[in-house]
């Protein structure tokens, strides 16, 4: 958000709790050289990152394009494949480590005019007067005032709580287990996803080095099983993972430290209040099965920043409720549609009825063969029209 607003004549403060890093040093040294958390960046998000001046920095560090995607029903007969050439694109997207993405976005801020970084720092208090700017208190005792406060602080947003935004939410009963693995065979720039009743398992391609092959995994699994998977030694875990993945990429020989986090659907009833707006996971969290969370967040930022810059240029208050509601109208429908689709997919593949498995398989095969429908689904997921 700060990158999108810099250079627009606004005075911007960025309050960030984690230490900011502007470059990832070092090469690939096995599975532990990667960030366990990655994002699947769509072409639409890539275009926006190019506008922000961050994409070149990502390319100079490390990134892996994927041109192909294979999805199959692990407990049925359905399967579907996607290839970038079907929609005349060079790739379907890119897998980017989260720390690489963060560093590329942070680098332009260090030289931005009219921008102050408070790092590491946290907002602990929020004061709202009947009129005038909002005031926020930081953990070091200092205070800031602003015409617009943007909460971009994630799914457990402290600012959303301080602003008393109401949410609708429910627990999926799943955790996402993430780590990096070394595979015996090359991923061939393909993203893989196997759907099971216990949850989907994704293998996402990472840069290869010196003939060694790597993937990032996101395994959505029943919360009751996740502790056992975390407690296994590496050999046990890799054997369990290889069975779940049906040996698609040969022998799995190494894995990084495993992390797990609970999955919860959450959506703010309103994204905005006078002088305050939520973006990204602070406004909505989504099941990671299609990797759309970060892309929805970037589109939130694109929409809100355009409204704020337009208001500033015309002398309007960037925190005015009528302006912020335009942003909400732009984004809420798209976000709800994607959230409903991902929730529907998750529930569909959890059902174990034999009849439903047959229908699922038939539906996947039908979409695979239905060229126009398949291409439209691809364009929508990639954010291209």
N, C-alpha and C positions, 0 to 999 in steps of 0.2 A: 504494500500500500504506500509506504514511504517512497519507494522507487517510482511509483506511478505519479506521485504528486510533486516530486522534486523538480525544481526548475520552473514551477508554476507561479512563483511569487508568494507562496504561502510560507509561514513560519511553522516548521514541523518539529515535533519532539517524538523520538522513538524510545519507549521504555521497554527494555528487554532483560529478562531474568537470566538467561543463559549467556555465557561469554561469547562474544561475536568473533568469528573467525572469517577472514576474507580469502583464504586460499588453503586448499588441502595439500599438504606436502607429502612426498614419498610416493613410490610406485606400488604396484600390486605385489604383495608378499604373502601369497596364500590366502585362505579364506578369512583370516583375521584382518586383512588389509582393507576390507570393505565395511561400509556402514550396514548394519543389519536392517535398517529401515530404508526402503526405496520408494520411489514414486513412478508411476507410468504416465509420462507426459504426452498428451495428445497433440496432433498438429495444430489445433486451435490454441492450446496453451503455449506451444512452441512459438507461434506467431506473437503472442502477447509478451513472452519473455524476450523475444528479439526486440520488440518495441521498448522494453525496459532496459535494454543494453546488457542483459544477463546471459543470453544464450551463447555468445562467443566464449565467455568465461567458462561455461559448462563444457563446451567442446574442447577447450584447452586443458581441462582437467581430465574427467573421464565420463563416458556415457556409452550406452549400447542401444543402437537402433534395433527394432524388431520389425521384420517384414511379413511375418507369418504367425498365425495363431491356431492352435489345435485345442478344441474343447470336446470332451467326451463324458458320457454318463458311465461312471464306474460300476454301476449296478444295473445297467441296461444295455441296449444296443445302439443308442443314439450317439452321433458324433457330427461335428461341424468344423470346417476349416475356413479360415479367412486369409487372403493374401492381398498385399498392398496393390498389386497390379490390377486387381478387380475394380479398384476405384481410381486408377491412374495416379497413384501416389508413390513416392519413393519408399515410404515405410508407413506402418500403422501407428508408430509412436516411438518413444525412447524411454528406456529405464534409466533413471537418474538416482543416485544415492542422495538421501535427504541432506546430508552435511555438505555435499557438493552444490546442491541447489541453494541451500542457505548461504554458503560462502559467495556464490556468484551474485546473489541478490544484495548481500551486505557490502560487497566491494564498492559499488558506485556511491554508497551513502557516505563513505568516509570523506569524500571531497565535495559533497553536495552543499551548495550555499543555503543559508537559512535553515539548517537542519542540526539539531542537537541530539546526541546519543546519550542516553542514561543507561549504562551497562557496566556490570550487572546490577539491575535494580528492579523493584517490584512496586506496583500500585497497591496500597493497602486501604486507602480511604477514598470515597467519592462523595462530594458535596454538591448538591444541586440547589441553586437559588431560584426564586420565582422568576427572576429575569437576570440577564447577564450570563457570563461564561460559567462552565462547569469548573470545579476545582478538584484536583486529585492530590492525595498525599502519598508520597513515596516512603519506602521503608527506611530511608536515611533521615526522615523528618522534614525534607524539603517539600514544597508544594508547587504545582503547575496549574495554570488556568488555560482553558481552550474553548473555542467556539464549537469544535467537533471532537469527540472522543470516539475512536474506532477500536472496538474490541476484536483483536485478531489473536487472542491468546488461547485458542484451542478448545478441545471438547469439554474440559473441566474449567471453563472460563471463569476466572475470579471476577472480571468486570461484568460479565452477564449476571452473576450473583449479586454484586454490589448495585447494579442497575435494576435489580428485581424483575428481570425479564422472566416471563412464564414459559415453560417448555412442555411439550408432549414427548414422552420417552418410554421405552421398554427395553428390558434386557433380552438379548438373543439367547442367553444360556450357552454362549460360545466364547472361547478365547482365540485370538489370532497368535499363533506361534511363528516367529520369524527368525531366520538365520541365513547364513551363506553356506553353500555346499559346493564341493568339488565333484564334478561328474566325470565318468569315464569317456563319454562321447560328447562331441560338440553340440551345442544347442542350435546351431545353424540359424541364429537370429530369429528363433521361434519362441513365442510365449506359450506355455502349456497350462491347461487347467483340467483337472479331473474332478467331477462332481460325485459326491458320495452322500449317503443319508446322514453321516456324521458331520458333514461340512465339506466345502471345496478345498482342494489343494492346488496351489499355483507354483510353477517353476518359471521364474522370470530371468531372461538372459542378462548376464553381466559381461564386461570386457574380458576377453581371453588373453593369456600371457604365457609366452614361452611354451606353447603347446599344452597348457593346462586350461581346463574348462570350468567355468563357474556359473552358478545360478543363485539367485535370491529366492527363498521359498516363503510363501505365506500360507500357512495351514490353519484353516478355521476348523476348530475341533471342540467337541463337547467340553464344557468347563470341568466336568468330573474326570476327564482323562488327561488334562493338560499337565497336572502336577507330576504324574507318572512319566510323561515324556520329558519333562524338564529334569527329572531326577536320574534318568538313564545315563549310562556312560555313552561316549560318542559312538562306539561300535554298535551298541544295542539300538540307539536312536536311529542310526543310519540304516540298519537292517529293517526297522519298522517303517521308516520313511520310504525305503526302496520298494517294500511290499505295497505300500499305499499308492506309489507312483507307477507301479506295474513295470518297473525296470526300463522305462522309456529312454533313459540316457545312460545306460550301462551302469557299471559299478560306482556307487557313491563312496568316495575314499576319505573325505574329511568334512567337518562342519565347524562353523564358528560358535561362539557362545550363543545359546538360545535365549530369546526373550519372548515374553507372552504378555498380552494385554487384553482386558475384557472388551467384548463387542456389545455396543449398546446403540440402538437407534434413538436419535434425539433431534427435535426440531423446535426452534423458538416460535411461539405463536406470532410474535412480531419481531422483525429484525431491527426496528428503529424506535427511538424515542426522541423528543426534542434534544438536539445536541449530542446524540449518541447513536452509533450503528454497530451491528454485529456483522462480521464476515467470516467465511470459512467454517471450520468446525465449531466455532463459538456460536454460530447460527444453526448449524445442521451437521449431524454425523451420520454416516452411511456405511453399510456393510462393505468391506473391502474386496468383495469377490470380483468386481470389474475394475478396481483401481481408479474409481472416478472421484474420490474425495478431494484430492488436490486440484483436479481440473475444475470442479465446481467452485472451489475456493478462489482460484485465479479469475474465473469469470465474475464472481462477486466483486473482487477488487477492481476489475476492468470497468464494471458498470458503476460502482460507487465513485471511483476516482474521476470518471468522466463527468458525473453530476457535480462533484465538488469543484472541479476546475472550471466548468461552465458557470457555476454560481459565482465563483471568485472573479472571473472575467467580467461579469455583468454587475458586480458590486453587491451581490446578495449574500446573506448569511449562509455559509456552507453547512451550518447545523440546523437550518430551518426544517421543521417537520414536513412541510409540503414537498420540499426538495428530496428529503430522505425517503419519503414514501414512494417517490418515483423509482428510486433504486429498489425498494422492496417489491414493487409491482413487476419490475424487470426480471428479478431473480427468483422470487418465491415459487412461481409456477413451475419453472424448469427444475428447480431443486426438488420440489415435491414429486414431480413426475419420475425423476431418476431414482429417488429414494423408494418410491412405490415399486418401480420395476425391479430394483435389486432385492427388495424384501420379498417380492413375488417369486423371483428365481430361487432364492434361498429356500422358501417354504415348499416350492414345487419339487425340488430335488431331495427334500427331507422325507417326502411321502414314500412309503414302501409298498403300496398296493401293486400287485402284478399287473393289473389292468392299466394303472396309471403309468407304470414303467413302459408298457407297450406304446401308450399314447405319447409319452415323452420322447421315446425313440423315433416314432413316426414323425413327430413335429420337428425334431432336429434335422432329420433327413430331408424333410420337405423344405425347410428353410435353406439347407445347404444347396439344394437343387434349384430353388426359386431365385434366379439371378437378380431381378429388380428388387425384390424384398430384401434379399441379403445385402445388396449394395446400399440400400437405404438405411438399414440397421448399422452398417459399418460407418457410413457418413455421419449418422447421428452420434455414434459412440466417439468418433474422432473429432467431432465438433466442426465438420466441414459441410458445406451445402452445395 
